[in-house]
Amino acid sequence: MSSTKPRVLLTNDDGPPNLHESPYILGLYRHLTEHLGWDVKVVLPSSQKSWIGKAYHIKELTIGQYFYPKVDGSGETTARSRPLQDGEIAEWILLDSTPATCANVALHNLYMDEIDLVISGPNLGRNTSAAFALSSGTIGAAMSAALSKKRAIALSYGTVEHPTPISYFEPAHDLGCRIINHLWNNWDEDECGLRDGEIDLYNVNIPLIAEILSEEGLKIAWTRIWRNSYGRLFKNISGRTSNAPLPTAEAPAAVLDQNPGASRLGPGKNDTGDLVFKWGPEMKGLITPLPDTLPVGSDGWAIHHGMVSVTPLRATFGEPHGDVAPDPDTLLWKMKL
């Protein structure tokens, strides 16, 4: 059990404070610093980066700015650090990059050896089930931190009511901080963990429902990832119907001969053609699944029943054969040629 206050890195995938895209980051920061008294550094993507998973920028330059938030979430950005001015509560850093990049740059370039715990979130929306978890920039940043052998927690607020009442925000921050504090002081063991046999990271989902205002509050459950799937995530916006014939691979030679500037590789620069797709996922089965499809004890099951879901995770893709060291002879393929 840890009794000391951690030095914290706070990041997310929703970007800096914004009423519509990132409404929770400032509130959680204030609860962590003012209610728990923790030392919190903040490094965020400069804009919304949801559904980007654990992607890193490897060819683009990652350029940052300093951000000085005020209580209302507004704030000035500057190219260089400066002293705080009246009304500013902190100095944050915004990077033109992905959540996972933010976590790695913060840990290894900005605050090397100064961070004990990475908190990613609170995400606007749930991150339950494999379909969401494997796509989540929130979990991606926590995974990035875990792969740097730092304790990490991904925190998400599940949207149930539209619009979400503002009265739910403060209770969610309070509950989130209590869960984070409990996990920090009671971090569990995993013999295959990256850090001295510890759990790599936790994924926490808090449903924003009316019961969060009740005296009893929300129940909290240990859960596992619900293994589900998704279908179509993009829609064709070119106007072409699904059964219409595809365009030919290249224009006829006679046409090209009359127009030497035409390309054999596809439509012209200003012609988008028939292959135009836009993000437009079919979410019904993920957001409102049939109750009998939810395995008891899964994160999806917990959220469906109005409970907080806390899922221990490993910073790895699944290892279906367990943790027992196998006999090397059983690993060799025996194929008939």
C-alpha positions in Angstrom: 0.0 0.0 0.0 1.3 3.5 -0.9 0.7 6.2 1.6 2.5 9.1 -0.1 0.8 11.5 -2.5 1.7 10.7 -6.1 3.1 13.1 -8.6 0.5 13.0 -11.4 0.4 13.5 -15.1 -3.1 14.3 -16.4 -3.9 13.8 -20.1 -6.9 13.0 -22.2 -8.1 12.5 -25.8 -10.7 15.3 -25.8 -8.3 18.2 -25.7 -8.4 21.4 -23.7 -11.5 22.6 -21.9 -14.4 23.0 -24.2 -18.1 22.9 -23.3 -19.1 20.5 -26.1 -16.0 18.4 -26.7 -14.0 18.4 -23.4 -16.3 19.5 -20.6 -14.6 17.5 -17.7 -10.8 18.0 -17.8 -10.7 21.2 -15.8 -13.1 20.0 -13.1 -11.1 16.8 -12.5 -7.9 18.8 -12.4 -9.3 21.1 -9.7 -10.5 18.1 -7.7 -7.2 16.4 -7.9 -5.2 19.5 -6.8 -7.7 21.2 -4.5 -9.5 18.3 -2.8 -6.7 15.7 -2.8 -3.8 18.1 -2.7 -1.9 16.3 -5.4 0.8 17.8 -7.6 -0.6 17.5 -11.1 1.1 18.3 -14.5 -1.2 18.5 -17.5 -0.2 17.6 -21.1 -3.1 17.4 -23.6 -3.7 17.1 -27.3 -4.4 20.5 -28.7 -7.6 19.3 -30.2 -10.1 16.5 -30.2 -8.4 13.1 -30.8 -11.1 10.5 -30.0 -11.1 7.0 -31.5 -7.3 7.2 -32.3 -6.2 4.4 -30.0 -2.6 4.2 -29.0 -1.3 5.9 -32.2 1.9 7.9 -32.2 3.1 10.7 -34.6 6.3 9.4 -36.2 6.7 11.7 -39.3 4.9 14.8 -38.2 6.6 17.3 -35.9 5.0 17.4 -32.5 4.7 21.1 -31.7 3.5 22.4 -28.4 2.2 25.5 -26.7 1.7 26.6 -23.1 -1.9 27.1 -22.0 -3.0 29.1 -19.0 -6.6 28.1 -18.1 -8.9 30.2 -16.0 -11.8 29.0 -13.9 -14.2 29.2 -16.8 -12.0 27.1 -19.0 -10.8 29.9 -21.2 -7.1 30.8 -21.4 -4.2 32.2 -23.4 -1.7 30.1 -25.3 1.9 31.1 -25.7 4.9 29.7 -27.5 7.1 30.0 -24.4 6.5 29.6 -20.7 5.7 32.7 -18.6 4.5 33.5 -15.1 0.9 33.1 -14.2 -1.3 36.2 -14.5 -4.4 37.2 -12.6 -7.2 34.7 -12.9 -5.0 31.9 -14.3 -4.9 28.7 -12.2 -2.1 26.8 -13.8 0.3 26.3 -16.7 -0.6 23.4 -18.9 1.0 22.1 -22.2 -0.9 21.4 -25.4 0.7 19.3 -28.1 -0.4 19.0 -31.7 -0.4 15.2 -31.4 -2.1 12.1 -30.2 -2.9 11.2 -26.6 -0.3 8.4 -26.5 2.3 10.8 -27.9 1.3 13.3 -25.1 1.9 10.7 -22.5 5.3 9.6 -23.8 6.6 13.1 -24.4 5.5 14.2 -21.0 7.1 11.2 -19.3 10.4 11.2 -21.2 10.9 14.8 -22.3 9.0 17.2 -20.2 8.9 15.6 -16.7 11.4 12.8 -16.8 11.5 11.0 -13.4 8.9 13.4 -12.0 5.7 11.3 -12.5 4.4 8.5 -10.4 0.8 8.1 -11.8 -0.7 8.9 -15.2 -4.5 9.7 -15.3 -6.0 9.8 -18.8 -9.5 11.4 -18.9 -12.2 12.0 -18.0 -13.4 10.9 -21.4 -16.7 12.3 -22.8 -18.5 9.0 -23.1 -17.9 5.4 -22.0 -15.0 3.2 -22.8 -16.5 -0.1 -22.0 -16.2 -3.3 -24.1 -13.4 -4.4 -26.5 -14.9 -2.4 -29.4 -14.5 0.9 -27.6 -11.4 0.0 -25.6 -9.3 -1.0 -28.6 -10.2 2.3 -30.3 -10.0 4.6 -27.3 -7.5 7.4 -27.2 -8.1 7.7 -23.5 -7.1 4.1 -22.9 -4.3 4.5 -25.5 -2.7 7.2 -23.5 -2.9 5.0 -20.3 -1.4 2.1 -22.3 1.4 4.3 -23.4 2.2 5.3 -19.9 2.0 1.6 -18.7 4.5 0.7 -21.4 6.8 3.2 -19.8 6.4 1.3 -16.6 4.2 4.0 -14.9 1.0 3.3 -13.0 -1.9 4.5 -15.2 -5.7 4.9 -14.9 -8.1 5.6 -17.8 -11.2 7.4 -16.6 -14.4 7.8 -18.6 -17.8 9.3 -17.9 -20.5 7.3 -19.6 -23.1 9.6 -21.3 -26.6 8.2 -20.7 -28.8 11.3 -20.7 -28.7 13.9 -23.5 -27.9 16.5 -22.6 -26.1 15.5 -19.5 -27.2 17.6 -16.5 -24.4 19.8 -15.3 -25.4 18.8 -11.7 -23.8 15.4 -12.4 -20.3 16.8 -13.1 -19.1 17.6 -9.5 -20.3 14.3 -8.1 -18.6 12.4 -10.9 -15.3 14.3 -10.2 -15.7 13.5 -6.5 -16.4 9.8 -7.1 -13.6 9.6 -9.8 -11.1 11.1 -7.4 -12.1 8.7 -4.5 -11.7 5.7 -6.9 -8.4 7.0 -8.2 -7.1 7.6 -4.6 -8.3 4.1 -3.5 -6.5 2.5 -6.5 -3.3 4.5 -5.8 -3.3 3.3 -2.2 -4.3 -0.2 -2.9 -2.7 -1.0 -6.3 -3.2 -4.7 -7.0 -0.7 -7.4 -8.0 -0.2 -9.2 -11.3 2.7 -11.6 -11.5 3.0 -10.8 -15.2 2.9 -7.0 -14.7 5.5 -4.7 -16.2 6.3 -3.1 -12.9 7.5 -5.4 -10.2 4.4 -7.7 -10.4 1.8 -4.9 -10.3 -1.3 -4.4 -12.4 -0.3 -2.4 -15.5 -3.3 -0.1 -15.6 -7.0 0.3 -14.7 -10.0 1.3 -16.9 -12.7 3.1 -14.9 -16.1 3.9 -16.3 -18.6 6.1 -14.3 -22.1 6.3 -15.7 -23.6 9.8 -15.5 -27.1 8.9 -14.2 -29.4 10.4 -11.6 -28.3 7.9 -8.9 -25.0 9.7 -8.8 -26.8 12.5 -6.9 -28.3 10.1 -4.3 -27.1 9.6 -0.8 -26.2 6.0 -1.5 -24.3 6.9 -4.7 -23.4 4.4 -7.4 -22.3 0.9 -6.8 -18.8 0.0 -7.9 -17.9 -3.4 -9.4 -14.7 -5.1 -10.4 -15.2 -6.1 -14.0 -13.5 -7.6 -17.1 -13.7 -6.4 -20.7 -16.8 -7.4 -22.6 -15.6 -9.0 -25.8 -17.9 -7.6 -28.5 -17.5 -6.3 -32.1 -18.8 -3.6 -34.4 -19.9 -3.4 -38.0 -20.0 -0.4 -40.3 -18.1 2.7 -39.0 -18.0 4.8 -42.2 -20.6 5.8 -44.7 -20.2 6.6 -48.4 -21.1 10.2 -49.1 -20.3 10.2 -52.8 -23.9 9.4 -53.8 -22.9 6.1 -55.3 -25.3 3.3 -54.2 -23.9 0.0 -53.0 -25.0 -1.9 -56.0 -23.9 0.6 -58.6 -21.0 -0.5 -60.8 -17.6 0.5 -59.8 -15.7 3.1 -62.0 -13.2 1.6 -64.4 -9.6 1.4 -63.2 -8.3 3.8 -65.8 -9.7 6.0 -68.5 -9.8 4.7 -72.1 -6.6 5.3 -74.0 -8.4 7.4 -76.6 -9.5 9.8 -73.9 -6.0 10.1 -72.5 -4.6 10.7 -75.9 -7.0 13.7 -76.4 -6.1 14.9 -72.9 -2.4 14.2 -72.2 -2.7 15.8 -68.7 -5.3 13.3 -67.6 -4.2 10.7 -65.0 -4.4 7.0 -65.4 -4.4 6.6 -61.6 -7.9 7.9 -60.9 -10.0 11.1 -60.7 -8.5 14.5 -61.2 -7.4 16.7 -58.4 -10.8 18.4 -58.0 -12.9 15.3 -58.7 -13.6 13.2 -55.6 -15.1 10.4 -57.6 -17.2 7.6 -56.1 -14.9 6.6 -53.2 -15.7 9.2 -50.6 -16.3 8.0 -47.0 -17.1 9.8 -43.8 -17.1 8.7 -40.2 -20.7 7.6 -39.5 -20.7 4.6 -37.2 -23.7 2.4 -36.4 -23.6 2.5 -32.6 -27.0 1.1 -31.5 -25.6 -2.4 -30.7 -22.7 -0.9 -28.8 -24.6 1.7 -26.8 -27.8 -0.2 -26.1 -27.0 -3.9 -26.4 -29.6 -6.5 -25.6 -29.2 -7.4 -21.9 -28.9 -11.1 -22.5 -25.8 -10.4 -24.7 -23.9 -8.9 -21.7 -21.8 -11.4 -19.8 -22.3 -11.0 -16.0 -19.2 -9.3 -14.5 -18.3 -7.5 -17.7 -17.8 -3.8 -18.0 -20.8 -3.5 -20.3 -23.0 -5.4 -17.8 -21.9 -3.1 -15.0 -22.7 0.1 -17.0 -26.1 -1.4 -18.1 -27.0 -1.9 -14.5 -25.9 1.6 -13.5 -22.7 0.6 -11.7 -19.2 2.0 -11.9 -16.9 -0.4 -13.8 -13.3 -0.9 -12.7 -11.3 -3.2 -14.9 -7.7 -4.2 -14.3 -5.8 -4.4 -17.6 -2.5 -5.5 -19.0 -0.7 -3.3 -21.6 -0.8 -6.0 -24.2 -3.1 -7.7 -26.6 -4.8 -10.9 -25.1 -2.7 -13.9 -24.2 -5.2 -16.8 -24.4 -3.0 -19.5 -23.0 -2.7 -18.1 -19.5 0.4 -17.4 -17.5 1.9 -20.9 -17.0 5.2 -21.4 -18.8 4.6 -24.0 -21.5 6.7 -26.9 -22.4 8.9 -25.7 -25.4 8.2 -29.0 -27.3 4.5 -28.2 -27.3 5.1 -24.9 -29.1 6.6 -26.5 -32.2 4.3 -27.0 -35.2 4.0 -30.5 -36.7 2.8 -30.1 -40.2 2.7 -32.6 -42.9 4.3 -31.2 -46.1 
